[in-house]
Amino acid sequence: MKFRQLSIAGAWEISPALHGDPRGLFTEWYRFDRLAAETGHPLRLAQGNLSVSAKDVVRGIHFADVPPGQAKYVMCTRGAVLDVIVDLRVGSPTFGRSESVLLDDVDRRAVYIGEGLGHGFCALTDDATLTYACSEVYNPTGEHGVHPLDPDLAIEWPTETPQLSARDAAAPTLAEMLAAGRLPDYRACEEYTQSLRAQ
């Protein structure tokens, strides 16, 4: 299992070792000790999610209030997606920047998305299936979105016909969320991460 820290602090790409033969395949897709060694604290597994999307579906950009935020460990178990991480932490050196990782059922890569970061993806195949391990349970009053097609985010989604949910289509822009004071604060996110490391 190899970890690669992305250009946005708090986000990693994880590439597992694949062991295959004519019978099939085996891999360790998650190791709590290896992830904790990279991030400096363990991922508290509070909820597991699974989403299935048709080709050209775009979901996101979603994030949660910090504290406690919601860290995610995401992998694609069927098909392929372009997974996108956006730095929404006001005051961060990479605020507003995004980075993408191809997740599919061939290389079996995963991404870890720390608290305060935004997450979205575009399904590249029909029945693209993502599995999420989340650090906190769903909290409808503490979870928000930024419009995934906001030009200020400049995300190059790999589709000419993005399919959005009603919620995502109605999401405010980054500038609107910033003006309303509804984005995570970088310093608060750092302090919360430090508190996790101290536990």
Accessible surface in RSA format (square Angstrom, percent):
REM  Atomic radii and reference values for relative SASA: ProtOr
REM  Chains: A
REM  Algorithm: Lee & Richards
REM  Probe-radius: 1.40
REM  Slices: 20
REM RES _ NUM      All-atoms   Total-Side   Main-Chain    Non-polar    All polar
REM                ABS   REL    ABS   REL    ABS   REL    ABS   REL    ABS   REL
RES MET A   1    36.04  18.7   5.02   3.3  31.02  73.8   4.83   4.1  31.21  41.3
RES LYS A   2   161.64  78.9 157.00  96.3   4.63  11.0 102.86  92.6  58.77  62.6
RES PHE A   3    35.44  17.7   3.09   1.9  32.34  84.2   3.39   2.1  32.05  91.7
RES ARG A   4   117.73  49.4 114.03  58.1   3.70   8.8  67.37  92.1  50.36  30.5
RES GLN A   5    99.79  55.8  76.63  56.0  23.16  55.2  22.86  48.7  76.93  58.3
RES LEU A   6     8.93   5.0   0.27   0.2   8.66  21.8   1.03   0.7   7.90  21.3
RES SER A   7    67.62  57.1  38.43  51.3  29.19  67.2  45.56  97.0  22.05  30.9
RES ILE A   8     0.36   0.2   0.36   0.3   0.00   0.0   0.36   0.3   0.00   0.0
RES ALA A   9    47.37  43.6  43.01  66.4   4.36   9.9  45.15  63.6   2.22   5.9
RES GLY A  10    19.65  24.2   0.00   N/A  19.65  24.2  17.35  47.6   2.30   5.1
RES ALA A  11     0.00   0.0   0.00   0.0   0.00   0.0   0.00   0.0   0.00   0.0
RES TRP A  12    16.70   6.7  16.70   8.1   0.00   0.0  15.37   8.2   1.33   2.2
RES GLU A  13    22.99  13.2  22.54  17.0   0.45   1.1   0.00   0.0  22.99  18.8
RES ILE A  14     0.63   0.4   0.63   0.5   0.00   0.0   0.63   0.5   0.00   0.0
RES SER A  15    35.97  30.4  33.65  44.9   2.32   5.4  22.58  48.1  13.39  18.8
RES PRO A  16    14.26  10.4   2.19   2.0  12.07  43.9   2.39   2.0  11.86  73.7
RES ALA A  17    50.32  46.3  36.81  56.8  13.51  30.7  46.65  65.7   3.66   9.7
RES LEU A  18    69.90  38.9  40.90  29.3  29.00  72.9  40.90  28.7  29.00  78.0
RES HIS A  19   112.87  61.7 102.35  71.1  10.52  26.9  69.13  71.2  43.74  50.9
RES GLY A  20    56.45  69.6   0.00   N/A  56.45  69.6  17.62  48.3  38.83  87.0
RES ASP A  21    66.77  46.8  44.24  44.0  22.53  53.3  35.12  82.6  31.66  31.6
RES PRO A  22   147.53 107.5 102.62  93.5  44.92 163.3 116.67  96.3  30.86 191.8
RES ARG A  23   218.31  91.7 176.89  90.2  41.42  98.6  87.51 119.6 130.80  79.3
RES GLY A  24    41.44  51.1   0.00   N/A  41.44  51.1  36.21  99.4   5.23  11.7
RES LEU A  25    89.76  50.0  48.93  35.0  40.83 102.6  51.11  35.9  38.65 104.0
RES PHE A  26   132.59  66.3 128.63  79.7   3.96  10.3 132.25  80.2   0.34   1.0
RES THR A  27    26.64  18.9  13.13  13.3  13.51  32.2  13.13  17.6  13.51  20.4
RES GLU A  28    83.05  47.7  74.79  56.6   8.25  19.7  30.11  58.2  52.94  43.2
RES TRP A  29    98.13  39.4  95.17  46.1   2.96   7.0  65.32  34.8  32.82  53.2
RES TYR A  30    63.50  29.6  45.66  26.0  17.84  46.4  42.68  32.1  20.82  25.7
RES ARG A  31    83.91  35.2  80.91  41.2   3.00   7.1  23.33  31.9  60.58  36.7
RES PHE A  32   130.73  65.4 129.36  80.1   1.37   3.6 129.43  78.5   1.30   3.7
RES ASP A  33    59.02  41.3  50.42  50.2   8.59  20.3  28.54  67.2  30.47  30.4
RES ARG A  34    89.41  37.5  88.13  44.9   1.28   3.1  26.49  36.2  62.92  38.1
RES LEU A  35     1.12   0.6   1.12   0.8   0.00   0.0   1.12   0.8   0.00   0.0
RES ALA A  36    21.63  19.9  18.43  28.4   3.20   7.3  18.58  26.2   3.05   8.1
RES ALA A  37    86.77  79.8  47.32  73.0  39.45  89.7  59.68  84.0  27.10  71.8
RES GLU A  38    80.29  46.1  59.13  44.7  21.16  50.4   4.36   8.4  75.93  62.0
RES THR A  39     4.63   3.3   2.68   2.7   1.96   4.7   2.84   3.8   1.80   2.7
RES GLY A  40    38.89  48.0   0.00   N/A  38.89  48.0  24.63  67.6  14.26  31.9
RES HIS A  41    11.19   6.1   7.67   5.3   3.52   9.0   6.12   6.3   5.08   5.9
RES PRO A  42    81.58  59.5  74.22  67.7   7.36  26.8  74.22  61.3   7.36  45.7
RES LEU A  43    14.82   8.3   2.25   1.6  12.58  31.6   3.53   2.5  11.30  30.4
RES ARG A  44   146.51  61.5 136.09  69.4  10.42  24.8  71.50  97.7  75.01  45.5
RES LEU A  45   121.91  67.9  90.50  64.7  31.41  79.0  90.50  63.6  31.41  84.5
RES ALA A  46    32.26  29.7   1.46   2.3  30.80  70.1  10.67  15.0  21.59  57.2
RES GLN A  47    49.64  27.8  41.96  30.7   7.68  18.3  24.20  51.5  25.44  19.3
RES GLY A  48    60.65  74.8   0.00   N/A  60.65  74.8  25.24  69.3  35.41  79.3
RES ASN A  49    51.62  35.6  44.02  42.5   7.60  18.3  19.27  46.4  32.34  31.3
RES LEU A  50   117.59  65.5  86.41  61.8  31.18  78.4  86.42  60.7  31.17  83.9
RES SER A  51    24.03  20.3  19.20  25.6   4.82  11.1  23.76  50.6   0.27   0.4
RES VAL A  52    77.12  50.7  57.03  51.6  20.09  48.4  57.03  49.6  20.09  54.5
RES SER A  53     2.89   2.4   0.08   0.1   2.81   6.5   2.81   6.0   0.08   0.1
RES ALA A  54    56.46  51.9  48.30  74.5   8.17  18.6  50.32  70.9   6.14  16.3
RES LYS A  55   106.41  51.9  96.89  59.4   9.52  22.7  62.38  56.1  44.03  46.9
RES ASP A  56    27.84  19.5  27.84  27.7   0.00   0.0   1.38   3.3  26.46  26.4
RES VAL A  57    24.63  16.2  24.63  22.3   0.00   0.0  24.63  21.4   0.00   0.0
RES VAL A  58     0.48   0.3   0.00   0.0   0.48   1.2   0.00   0.0   0.48   1.3
RES ARG A  59    81.49  34.2  81.31  41.4   0.18   0.4  17.05  23.3  64.43  39.0
RES GLY A  60     0.70   0.9   0.00   N/A   0.70   0.9   0.32   0.9   0.37   0.8
RES ILE A  61     0.15   0.1   0.00   0.0   0.15   0.4   0.00   0.0   0.15   0.4
RES HIS A  62    45.17  24.7  44.66  31.0   0.51   1.3  25.27  26.0  19.91  23.2
RES PHE A  63     8.98   4.5   0.55   0.3   8.44  22.0   8.03   4.9   0.96   2.7
RES ALA A  64    13.19  12.1   8.93  13.8   4.25   9.7   8.93  12.6   4.25  11.3
RES ASP A  65    60.66  42.5  56.93  56.7   3.73   8.8  25.29  59.5  35.37  35.3
RES VAL A  66    21.89  14.4   0.31   0.3  21.57  52.0   0.49   0.4  21.39  58.0
RES PRO A  67    92.09  67.1  77.21  70.4  14.88  54.1  77.21  63.7  14.88  92.5
RES PRO A  68    58.48  42.6  57.92  52.8   0.56   2.1  57.92  47.8   0.56   3.5
RES GLY A  69     2.53   3.1   0.00   N/A   2.53   3.1   0.00   0.0   2.53   5.7
RES GLN A  70    21.63  12.1  11.30   8.3  10.33  24.6   2.52   5.4  19.11  14.5
RES ALA A  71     0.39   0.4   0.39   0.6   0.00   0.0   0.39   0.6   0.00   0.0
RES LYS A  72    24.47  11.9  24.47  15.0   0.00   0.0  10.09   9.1  14.38  15.3
RES TYR A  73     1.14   0.5   1.01   0.6   0.13   0.3   0.58   0.4   0.56   0.7
RES VAL A  74     0.00   0.0   0.00   0.0   0.00   0.0   0.00   0.0   0.00   0.0
RES MET A  75     9.77   5.1   9.77   6.5   0.00   0.0   7.32   6.2   2.45   3.2
RES CYS A  76     0.00   0.0   0.00   0.0   0.00   0.0   0.00   0.0   0.00   0.0
RES THR A  77    56.16  39.9  41.45  42.0  14.71  35.1  36.64  49.2  19.52  29.5
RES ARG A  78   139.05  58.4 138.81  70.8   0.24   0.6  36.04  49.3 103.01  62.4
RES GLY A  79    13.06  16.1   0.00   N/A  13.06  16.1  12.47  34.2   0.59   1.3
RES ALA A  80    15.15  13.9  15.15  23.4   0.00   0.0  15.15  21.3   0.00   0.0
RES VAL A  81     0.00   0.0   0.00   0.0   0.00   0.0   0.00   0.0   0.00   0.0
RES LEU A  82    33.36  18.6  33.36  23.9   0.00   0.0  33.36  23.4   0.00   0.0
RES ASP A  83     0.15   0.1   0.07   0.1   0.09   0.2   0.07   0.2   0.09   0.1
RES VAL A  84     1.29   0.8   1.29   1.2   0.00   0.0   1.29   1.1   0.00   0.0
RES ILE A  85     0.38   0.2   0.38   0.3   0.00   0.0   0.38   0.3   0.00   0.0
RES VAL A  86     0.00   0.0   0.00   0.0   0.00   0.0   0.00   0.0   0.00   0.0
RES ASP A  87     0.00   0.0   0.00   0.0   0.00   0.0   0.00   0.0   0.00   0.0
RES LEU A  88     0.00   0.0   0.00   0.0   0.00   0.0   0.00   0.0   0.00   0.0
RES ARG A  89     8.09   3.4   8.09   4.1   0.00   0.0   0.00   0.0   8.09   4.9
RES VAL A  90    53.29  35.1  51.70  46.8   1.59   3.8  51.70  44.9   1.59   4.3
RES GLY A  91    61.77  76.2   0.00   N/A  61.77  76.2  36.61 100.5  25.17  56.4
RES SER A  92     9.94   8.4   0.84   1.1   9.10  21.0   0.00   0.0   9.94  13.9
RES PRO A  93   114.09  83.2  75.24  68.6  38.85 141.2  88.46  73.0  25.63 159.3
RES THR A  94    18.79  13.4  16.78  17.0   2.01   4.8  17.13  23.0   1.66   2.5
RES PHE A  95    64.15  32.1  40.98  25.4  23.17  60.3  40.98  24.8  23.17  66.3
RES GLY A  96    16.69  20.6   0.00   N/A  16.69  20.6   9.46  26.0   7.23  16.2
RES ARG A  97   118.84  49.9 111.03  56.6   7.81  18.6  41.02  56.1  77.82  47.2
RES SER A  98    36.03  30.4  15.66  20.9  20.36  46.9   0.13   0.3  35.89  50.3
RES GLU A  99    35.85  20.6  29.54  22.4   6.31  15.0  21.02  40.7  14.83  12.1
RES SER A 100    55.56  46.9  34.63  46.2  20.92  48.2   6.85  14.6  48.70  68.2
RES VAL A 101     6.91   4.5   2.05   1.9   4.87  11.7   6.91   6.0   0.00   0.0
RES LEU A 102    69.66  38.8  63.77  45.6   5.88  14.8  63.77  44.8   5.88  15.8
RES LEU A 103     0.00   0.0   0.00   0.0   0.00   0.0   0.00   0.0   0.00   0.0
RES ASP A 104    14.57  10.2  14.21  14.1   0.36   0.8   2.73   6.4  11.84  11.8
RES ASP A 105    50.46  35.3  40.25  40.1  10.20  24.1   4.65  10.9  45.81  45.7
RES VAL A 106   102.76  67.6  93.02  84.2   9.74  23.5  96.82  84.1   5.93  16.1
RES ASP A 107    60.54  42.4  56.46  56.2   4.08   9.7   8.60  20.2  51.94  51.8
RES ARG A 108    54.98  23.1  54.59  27.8   0.39   0.9   3.65   5.0  51.33  31.1
RES ARG A 109    47.73  20.0  47.73  24.3   0.00   0.0   4.81   6.6  42.92  26.0
RES ALA A 110     1.92   1.8   1.92   3.0   0.00   0.0   1.92   2.7   0.00   0.0
RES VAL A 111     0.00   0.0   0.00   0.0   0.00   0.0   0.00   0.0   0.00   0.0
RES TYR A 112     4.15   1.9   4.15   2.4   0.00   0.0   3.11   2.3   1.04   1.3
RES ILE A 113     2.02   1.1   2.02   1.5   0.00   0.0   2.02   1.5   0.00   0.0
RES GLY A 114     6.79   8.4   0.00   N/A   6.79   8.4   6.09  16.7   0.70   1.6
RES GLU A 115    12.77   7.3   6.70   5.1   6.07  14.5   0.17   0.3  12.60  10.3
RES GLY A 116     2.97   3.7   0.00   N/A   2.97   3.7   0.00   0.0   2.97   6.7
RES LEU A 117     7.46   4.2   0.23   0.2   7.23  18.2   0.23   0.2   7.23  19.5
RES GLY A 118     0.00   0.0   0.00   N/A   0.00   0.0   0.00   0.0   0.00   0.0
RES HIS A 119     6.08   3.3   5.58   3.9   0.50   1.3   0.83   0.9   5.25   6.1
RES GLY A 120     1.37   1.7   0.00   N/A   1.37   1.7   1.37   3.8   0.00   0.0
RES PHE A 121     2.66   1.3   2.66   1.6   0.00   0.0   2.66   1.6   0.00   0.0
RES CYS A 122     0.43   0.3   0.43   0.5   0.00   0.0   0.00   0.0   0.43   0.5
RES ALA A 123     0.80   0.7   0.00   0.0   0.80   1.8   0.00   0.0   0.80   2.1
RES LEU A 124    49.46  27.5  38.67  27.7  10.79  27.1  40.24  28.3   9.22  24.8
RES THR A 125    49.50  35.2  46.60  47.2   2.90   6.9  49.50  66.5   0.00   0.0
RES ASP A 126    94.67  66.3  80.87  80.5  13.80  32.6  26.95  63.4  67.71  67.5
RES ASP A 127    63.24  44.3  62.60  62.3   0.64   1.5   3.87   9.1  59.37  59.2
RES ALA A 128     0.75   0.7   0.00   0.0   0.75   1.7   0.00   0.0   0.75   2.0
RES THR A 129    13.70   9.7  13.70  13.9   0.00   0.0   9.36  12.6   4.33   6.6
RES LEU A 130     0.41   0.2   0.41   0.3   0.00   0.0   0.41   0.3   0.00   0.0
RES THR A 131    32.70  23.3  32.56  33.0   0.15   0.4  29.31  39.4   3.40   5.1
RES TYR A 132    23.75  11.1  22.71  12.9   1.04   2.7  11.85   8.9  11.90  14.7
RES ALA A 133    10.81   9.9  10.06  15.5   0.75   1.7  10.72  15.1   0.09   0.2
RES CYS A 134     0.00   0.0   0.00   0.0   0.00   0.0   0.00   0.0   0.00   0.0
RES SER A 135     8.18   6.9   8.13  10.9   0.05   0.1   7.48  15.9   0.70   1.0
RES GLU A 136    40.22  23.1  40.22  30.4   0.00   0.0   6.06  11.7  34.16  27.9
RES VAL A 137    89.73  59.0  86.03  77.9   3.70   8.9  86.03  74.7   3.70  10.0
RES TYR A 138   123.26  57.5 107.87  61.4  15.39  40.1  77.03  57.9  46.23  57.0
RES ASN A 139    69.99  48.3  68.68  66.4   1.31   3.1  22.87  55.0  47.11  45.5
RES PRO A 140    86.30  62.9  67.26  61.3  19.04  69.2  68.32  56.4  17.98 111.8
RES THR A 141   117.42  83.5  93.08  94.4  24.35  58.0  81.89 110.0  35.53  53.7
RES GLY A 142     7.22   8.9   0.00   N/A   7.22   8.9   6.62  18.2   0.61   1.4
RES GLU A 143    35.97  20.7  25.02  18.9  10.94  26.1   3.27   6.3  32.70  26.7
RES HIS A 144    29.64  16.2  24.26  16.9   5.39  13.8  22.69  23.4   6.95   8.1
RES GLY A 145    11.24  13.9   0.00   N/A  11.24  13.9   3.77  10.4   7.46  16.7
RES VAL A 146     0.18   0.1   0.00   0.0   0.18   0.4   0.00   0.0   0.18   0.5
RES HIS A 147    35.20  19.2  35.20  24.5   0.00   0.0  21.23  21.9  13.97  16.3
RES PRO A 148     1.13   0.8   0.00   0.0   1.13   4.1   0.00   0.0   1.13   7.0
RES LEU A 149    72.77  40.5  52.72  37.7  20.05  50.4  57.78  40.6  14.99  40.3
RES ASP A 150     8.26   5.8   2.94   2.9   5.31  12.6   2.84   6.7   5.41   5.4
RES PRO A 151   114.60  83.5  93.64  85.4  20.96  76.2 102.82  84.9  11.77  73.2
RES ASP A 152    98.31  68.9  71.83  71.5  26.48  62.6  17.76  41.8  80.55  80.3
RES LEU A 153     6.12   3.4   0.02   0.0   6.10  15.3   0.02   0.0   6.10  16.4
RES ALA A 154    78.05  71.8  51.38  79.3  26.67  60.7  63.50  89.4  14.55  38.5
RES ILE A 155    26.56  15.1   5.08   3.8  21.48  51.8   6.79   4.9  19.77  53.6
RES GLU A 156   159.47  91.6 138.64 104.9  20.83  49.6  58.70 113.5 100.76  82.3
RES TRP A 157    28.05  11.3   8.91   4.3  19.14  44.9   8.85   4.7  19.20  31.2
RES PRO A 158    62.83  45.8  30.48  27.8  32.35 117.6  45.46  37.5  17.37 107.9
RES THR A 159    25.59  18.2   1.12   1.1  24.47  58.3   8.93  12.0  16.66  25.2
RES GLU A 160   176.11 101.1 141.43 107.0  34.68  82.6  60.96 117.9 115.15  94.0
RES THR A 161    79.73  56.7  74.62  75.7   5.11  12.2  67.87  91.2  11.86  17.9
RES PRO A 162    42.05  30.6  25.78  23.5  16.27  59.1  25.78  21.3  16.27 101.1
RES GLN A 163    93.64  52.4  89.72  65.6   3.92   9.3  28.56  60.8  65.08  49.4
RES LEU A 164    48.95  27.3  15.00  10.7  33.96  85.4  16.74  11.8  32.21  86.7
RES SER A 165    51.96  43.9  35.93  48.0  16.03  36.9  45.00  95.8   6.96   9.7
RES ALA A 166    89.39  82.2  69.49 107.2  19.90  45.3  76.83 108.2  12.56  33.3
RES ARG A 167   125.46  52.7 110.50  56.3  14.96  35.6  72.81  99.5  52.65  31.9
RES ASP A 168     4.84   3.4   4.60   4.6   0.24   0.6   0.24   0.6   4.60   4.6
RES ALA A 169    53.56  49.2  36.74  56.7  16.82  38.3  36.94  52.0  16.62  44.0
RES ALA A 170    85.50  78.6  51.90  80.1  33.61  76.4  62.63  88.2  22.87  60.6
RES ALA A 171    15.17  14.0   4.47   6.9  10.71  24.4   8.25  11.6   6.92  18.3
RES PRO A 172    41.34  30.1  36.22  33.0   5.12  18.6  41.34  34.1   0.00   0.0
RES THR A 173    43.52  31.0  43.52  44.1   0.00   0.0  40.47  54.4   3.05   4.6
RES LEU A 174    14.72   8.2  14.72  10.5   0.00   0.0  14.72  10.3   0.00   0.0
RES ALA A 175    54.93  50.5  47.47  73.3   7.46  17.0  51.07  71.9   3.86  10.2
RES GLU A 176    99.04  56.9  90.45  68.4   8.58  20.4  42.01  81.3  57.03  46.6
RES MET A 177     1.75   0.9   1.54   1.0   0.22   0.5   0.82   0.7   0.93   1.2
RES LEU A 178    79.15  44.1  69.50  49.7   9.65  24.2  69.50  48.8   9.65  26.0
RES ALA A 179    94.21  86.6  51.03  78.8  43.18  98.2  63.11  88.9  31.10  82.4
RES ALA A 180    64.53  59.3  28.84  44.5  35.69  81.2  41.83  58.9  22.70  60.1
RES GLY A 181    66.04  81.4   0.00   N/A  66.04  81.4  35.14  96.4  30.90  69.2
RES ARG A 182   113.80  47.8 102.64  52.3  11.16  26.6  39.26  53.7  74.54  45.2
RES LEU A 183    18.42  10.3   0.54   0.4  17.88  44.9   1.26   0.9  17.16  46.2
RES PRO A 184     9.45   6.9   0.56   0.5   8.90  32.3   8.99   7.4   0.46   2.9
RES ASP A 185    70.74  49.6  65.79  65.5   4.95  11.7  28.03  66.0  42.71  42.6
RES TYR A 186    53.88  25.2  53.88  30.7   0.00   0.0  31.10  23.4  22.78  28.1
RES ARG A 187   173.73  72.9 170.40  86.9   3.33   7.9  49.80  68.1 123.93  75.1
RES ALA A 188    33.54  30.8  28.01  43.2   5.52  12.6  30.55  43.0   2.99   7.9
RES CYS A 189     2.35   1.8   2.18   2.4   0.16   0.4   2.31   5.9   0.03   0.0
RES GLU A 190    66.50  38.2  66.18  50.1   0.31   0.7  19.18  37.1  47.32  38.6
RES GLU A 191   106.36  61.1  97.85  74.0   8.50  20.2  41.13  79.6  65.22  53.3
RES TYR A 192    43.73  20.4  39.21  22.3   4.52  11.8  29.90  22.5  13.83  17.0
RES THR A 193    23.91  17.0  23.91  24.2   0.00   0.0  13.28  17.8  10.63  16.1
RES GLN A 194    96.04  53.7  92.24  67.4   3.80   9.0  38.84  82.7  57.20  43.4
RES SER A 195    48.36  40.9  40.12  53.5   8.24  19.0  42.62  90.8   5.74   8.0
RES LEU A 196    31.13  17.3  28.52  20.4   2.61   6.6  28.57  20.1   2.56   6.9
RES ARG A 197   108.28  45.5  82.75  42.2  25.53  60.8  28.43  38.9  79.85  48.4
RES ALA A 198    90.21  82.9  48.60  75.0  41.61  94.6  59.98  84.5  30.23  80.1
RES GLN A 199   167.28  93.5 102.85  75.2  64.43 153.4  72.84 155.0  94.44  71.6
END  Absolute sums over single chains surface
CHAIN  1 A     9656.5       7455.6       2200.8       5421.3       4235.2
END  Absolute sums over all chains
TOTAL          9656.5       7455.6       2200.8       5421.3       4235.2
